[in-house]
Amino acid sequence: MYTTSKNSLQQKSLVSQMCVICLHLTQRFLTVRFFVGLLTGIFCTIIIYRRHEPVNKPHFRPDQSKFEYEKNRLPIDDFDIKSSSSSSWNSSWDGLKRETTFSRHLYLIRHGQYFDNAQTLSEMKLTILGREQLKYTGIRLNQMNIQFNRLIHSGMVRAYESAGIINEQFDTKLPLIQDTNLTEGLPVAPVPYAGISQRDVDAYGDKARIDAAFATYFHRARQDQNRETHDILVFHANLLRYFICKIMQFPTQAWLRMTLNHGSITQIMILSDGSIIMKSVGDSGFIPANKVTF
């Protein structure tokens, strides 16, 4: 009886051990199967993703914003110039339609400090400090490693001198182009009133000339443009501030509410669909603080 009971206990113990062993084996099998399935899924996902990924997938340039990138990737035929969700933005501000995928870059430079108390315009030349300021501006532009297309200046001596100093800092020199339409003037009477009335503006009669200068340089790429362009314009604060308001479709009467330092850089990008990216306004951080004037 005792022997039979002992044998029975041994058999139960053996069965329990076998059950535990089977349970462990089952757990290990399921674990291995899970990880094999997981690795197989990851591997298949990678293969499928690479198979559907374009071979020549375009990438962002370091200087390119997501907005700029996506705008330039839009097919011309798929873009509706009237599809803007904002009624406050005039997409056809330059009277042109999208004809290419290239952008236009404008670098608007204010001339350096000059003798503003001189008796004649020809005597309003750059001061020693003004020449230093434009040397810093030229160095900054040269450091951008950009192949500039044109270096344009107004017909005033201080703008001509400023453009020449900028050009001296370039590794590759550019021919200087004069445009008398960029000469300083009064575009519109500022609001709020600041001592300049509409009667004064009408007396000077500069607005038509200034608007002609704006139309010359501020427009999207035309059909004959086959690459991105980079133009430098060296001119004056009144026009520059007016152009900023006009291109951003702000009230142009607000032009006198902002100040631009001598030798500062305002960088504007015009996309192929007419959209505007203002990359900088009146940047003069490259000029030492003790040499900054306005």
C-alpha positions, 0 to 999 in steps of 0.5 A: 500500500505504501509502495503503491502510494509512493509510486503514484506520487512519483508519477504525479511529480513526473507529470507535473515536471513534464507539464512545466517543461512543455509550458516553458517550451511553448513560451520560448517557441511563442517568444521566438516566433514573435520576434521572428515575425516582428523582424520579418515585418520590419524587413518587408516594410523597408523593402516595400518603402524603398521600392516605392521611393523615387530614385531621384528624390529631391531634398531640401537645400540648407537655405530653403524653407519648406514653404519655398520648397513646396511652392517650387515643386508645384506643377505649373498646370496644376496651380490656380492663381485664383485659388488663394484662400486669402482675399487680402493678397493679390496674387497677380500684383505684377500682372504676370502669370507663372511661366517658369519654376525659377525664383528671383532674389533681390538684395536691397542695400542702403548706401553708406553714411554721407555728407547730408549737409553738403550744398550740392548733390555732387558733394553728398559723398560718403564719409570715411565711416560711410565707406567703412560701412559699405566695406563690411556690406561687401564682405558680407555679400561675398561671404554668401558665396552667391553668383550675383547677376547684376549690381545696380545703383541709383544715379546719386554719387553716394549710391555709386560710391557704395556700389563700387566699394561693395564690388571691390570686396567681391572675388568676381567683379561685376559691371556697375549698372546705373538706373536713375529711376532709383534716385532718392525721392518722395513716393507718397505722403506718409501716415501719420503726418510727419512734415511731408504732405501730399502737396509736397509729394505732388510738387516733387513729382517722383511717384511715377518714376519710383513706381517705374523702378519698382515695376522694373525689378519687382516681378516674378520670373518671366518665360525667358528666365532659365535659372534663379537670379540674384540682383543687388540694388544699391539705393536710398531709404525712402524708396527702399522702405516704400518698396518693402511696403509695396511688395508686401502689400502693406499700406504704402503710406506706412513707409516712414514708420521704419528705419534702415541703417546705412549699409544694411541688407534687405533680402527679398525672394520672389517665387515663380508663382508671385509669392513673396518671402522676406528673408531679412529687413535692414540687416546690419548685424555684420557692421560693428555696433560702434559704426552703425548709423541711420 
